Amino acid sequence: GAGVSQSPSNKVTEKGKDVELRCDPISGHTALYWYRQSLGQGLEFLIYFQGNSAPDKSGLPSDRFSAERTGGSVSTLTIQRTQQEDSAVYLCASSLDRGVGAFFGQGTRLTVV
Amino acid sequence: DAKTTQPNSMESNEEEPVHLPCNHSTISGTDYIHWYRQLPSQGPEYVIHGLTSNVNNRMASLAIAEDRKSSTLILHRATLRDAAVYYCILRVSGAGSYQLTFGKGTKLSVIP
C-alpha cells in the first residue's frame, strides 16, 4: 500500500500477557517512529529509528517496552507483561529522511483488561 | 528541547480563512518548522513544513516570520473537515535524534 500500515488495528489482551504490534512503513522511508496516545491525551514519543544508526529509545516508559526494526523496514513494538496503564493507541510513522514530514499510520488500539 | 507555544483553541466560520499562530522563540538556525493535524479518532496527518521561506502546498500555507521566532499556518478556506487539533513542531536538527515532540496543539473548531 501507499501509506504506513499497522496491525492489528485493535488488540485486547489480558493483564500480564505480552503483545506485539507491527508497523510497515512507506517503502524507502529510512526514519521510523513509534508514539502512543492515551484517551484524550497528547502524543507521547516512544522510540525512533533512522537507517542503520542506533535507535533513540529515550521515550520508552519502562524495560517492558522494546522495539526492533528488521532490514530497515518493518518494525515491531513489543510490550511484555502488559499493565492496564499500557492501554492506548500506538501510532507508527515513517519519513523519507530526517528533516522531512512524517506520515502516520492509523494506529493500533490496545486495551489491557 | 526547542519548544513551541500555541493557543489552546480557536474557532473559525466555514469558508473563511484561518490563521493558526505558533511561537518558537528558542528556535535554532537549522530547525525546521513542521505542522501536523489530528482529526478526531485518526492518526496525525502531515500538513506542511518550512525552514525560512514561506511555503505553500495543496493543504495550507506556512508563513514564517523574518526572525523565525514565530510562524502562522494559513488555511485559506476552512471546511468542516478541517476541524482538528493542529500541532506546530520544531524538527530539531544537528547530531542525535530527529524525534518529533508533540505539544498540546490548537483545537480548531469550524462553525457551519
Interface residues (C-beta under 8 A of the other chain):
Chain A: A31 Y33 Y35 G42 L43 F45 Y48 Q50 D56 S58 G59 V89 L91 A93 R98 G99 V100 G101 A102 F103 F104 G105 Q106 G107
Chain B: Y32 H34 Q42 G43 P44 E45 Y46 I48 H49 R91 S93 G96 S97 Y98 Q99 L100 T101 F102 G103 K104 G105
